[in-house]
């Protein structure tokens, strides 16, 4: 049993604080309650480590006899596997203005469709310039026109909300 550097959350060998330990061997069979020193000696005789896996009550710990290095390796491998299978959703942004032309709106909608088909979340920001901020109804109307062009692919995640000079709306792809 070599000196082991462990995670802050793992209590291994001498780091276990409880005096009474319910010991489980590496096959998953309960050995029974032992005091800390007997459990450590048993693990050392097998050339393995004693790792605390839980608490039964305030005084009794549950510990398993295992190869701690192998255990850490397995955990890292699982984390890597989970990270590889994770789907990364990107946030894309489309900026509009209150007086945007119909053709420009179509172009922006086409780009938003590309983002949505790729599975990305789209933030549609409508910028108010100068005194346009007093005409928020026109901004909401423009956002509604824009959403009507991508409605078949998307659903609104967050409704339009004024954020300083921007009216922001979030849309996400519909699930098939």
C-alpha positions in Angstrom: 0.0 0.0 0.0 1.9 3.1 -1.3 1.3 6.7 -0.3 -1.5 7.9 -2.4 -2.5 11.4 -3.5 -6.2 11.5 -3.5 -9.0 13.9 -4.4 -10.2 16.2 -1.6 -13.6 14.4 -1.6 -12.1 10.9 -1.3 -11.1 9.5 2.1 -8.6 6.8 1.5 -6.6 4.7 4.1 -5.4 6.9 6.9 -7.7 9.8 5.8 -10.8 8.0 7.1 -11.8 9.7 10.3 -14.4 7.2 11.7 -13.3 4.7 14.3 -15.9 2.1 13.4 -16.0 1.0 9.7 -18.4 -1.2 7.9 -16.1 -3.0 5.5 -17.0 -4.2 2.0 -14.5 -6.3 0.0 -13.6 -5.8 -3.6 -16.3 -8.3 -4.8 -19.0 -6.3 -3.0 -19.5 -8.8 -0.1 -20.0 -7.3 3.4 -17.3 -8.3 5.8 -18.8 -6.5 8.7 -18.1 -3.7 11.2 -14.4 -3.4 12.2 -12.4 -0.8 13.9 -10.3 1.5 11.7 -6.9 -0.2 12.3 -8.2 -3.8 11.7 -9.8 -2.6 8.4 -6.6 -0.9 7.3 -4.5 -4.0 8.2 -6.9 -6.2 6.2 -6.6 -3.9 3.1 -2.8 -3.8 3.4 -2.5 -7.6 3.6 -4.4 -7.8 0.3 -2.1 -5.1 -1.2 -5.2 -2.8 -1.8 -6.6 0.4 -0.3 -9.5 1.2 1.9 -11.7 4.0 0.5 -14.7 5.5 2.4 -17.8 5.4 0.2 -20.4 6.7 2.6 -21.6 7.1 6.2 -24.1 5.0 8.0 -24.5 7.3 10.9 -22.2 9.8 12.6 -19.8 7.3 14.0 -19.8 4.5 11.4 -18.3 4.8 8.0 -18.8 2.5 5.0 -15.6 1.7 3.3 -14.6 -0.6 0.4 -11.4 -2.4 -0.2 -10.2 -1.6 -3.7 -7.3 -0.6 -5.8 -7.5 3.2 -5.5 -5.3 4.0 -8.6 -7.5 1.7 -10.7 -10.6 3.3 -9.3 -9.4 6.8 -10.2 -8.5 5.7 -13.7 -12.0 4.2 -14.2 -13.6 7.5 -13.0 -11.5 9.6 -15.4 -12.3 7.3 -18.3 -16.1 7.5 -17.5 -15.8 11.3 -17.4 -14.0 11.4 -20.7 -16.6 9.1 -22.3 -19.5 11.3 -20.9 -17.8 14.4 -22.2 -17.4 12.9 -25.7 -21.1 11.9 -25.9 -22.2 15.4 -24.7 -24.0 17.6 -27.3 -22.7 21.1 -27.3 -25.3 23.7 -28.2 -24.0 27.0 -29.4 -25.6 30.4 -29.0 -25.9 32.3 -32.2 -27.2 35.9 -32.5 -29.1 37.7 -35.2 -29.4 41.5 -35.0 -32.3 43.4 -36.4 -33.5 47.0 -36.4 -36.9 48.5 -36.3 -36.9 49.8 -39.9 -35.4 46.7 -41.5 -36.4 46.0 -45.1 -38.4 42.9 -46.1 -35.5 41.5 -48.2 -33.0 42.0 -45.3 -35.5 40.3 -42.9 -35.7 37.3 -45.3 -31.9 37.1 -45.5 -31.6 37.2 -41.7 -34.3 34.6 -41.4 -32.5 32.3 -43.9 -29.3 32.6 -41.8 -31.3 31.8 -38.6 -32.8 28.7 -40.3 -29.2 27.5 -40.9 -28.4 27.9 -37.3 -31.6 26.2 -36.1 -31.0 23.3 -38.5 -27.5 22.9 -37.0 -29.2 22.6 -33.6 -28.1 25.9 -32.3 -30.0 28.3 -30.0 -30.6 31.7 -31.6 -30.8 35.0 -29.8 -32.7 37.5 -31.9 -31.8 41.1 -30.9 -33.6 44.1 -32.1 -31.6 47.3 -31.6 -33.4 50.6 -30.9 -31.5 53.6 -32.2 -32.1 57.0 -30.6 -35.7 57.8 -30.0 -36.9 54.5 -31.6 -37.0 53.1 -28.1 -40.4 54.9 -27.6 -41.9 52.7 -30.4 -41.4 49.3 -28.7 -44.6 48.0 -30.3 -42.9 48.3 -33.8 -40.0 46.3 -32.5 -42.2 43.5 -31.2 -44.0 43.6 -34.5 -40.7 43.2 -36.4 -39.7 40.3 -34.1 -43.1 38.6 -34.8 -42.6 39.0 -38.5 -39.2 37.5 -38.2 -40.4 34.6 -36.1 -43.2 33.9 -38.6 -40.5 33.2 -41.2 -38.8 30.5 -39.0 -41.9 29.3 -37.1 -41.9 25.8 -38.8 -38.4 25.1 -37.5 -38.3 26.9 -34.1 -40.1 27.6 -30.9 -39.8 30.6 -28.6 -37.7 29.8 -25.5 -37.9 33.3 -24.0 -40.3 35.9 -25.2 -39.1 39.3 -26.2 -37.8 41.4 -23.3 -36.3 44.9 -23.3 -32.6 44.8 -22.2 -31.3 48.4 -22.2 -31.4 49.3 -26.0 -32.1 45.8 -27.2 -35.3 43.8 -27.4 -34.1 40.2 -27.1 -35.9 37.0 -27.9 -34.5 33.5 -27.7 -35.6 30.7 -30.1 -34.6 27.0 -30.2 -35.1 24.3 -32.7 -38.3 22.2 -32.4 -37.7 18.6 -31.5 -38.8 16.2 -34.3 
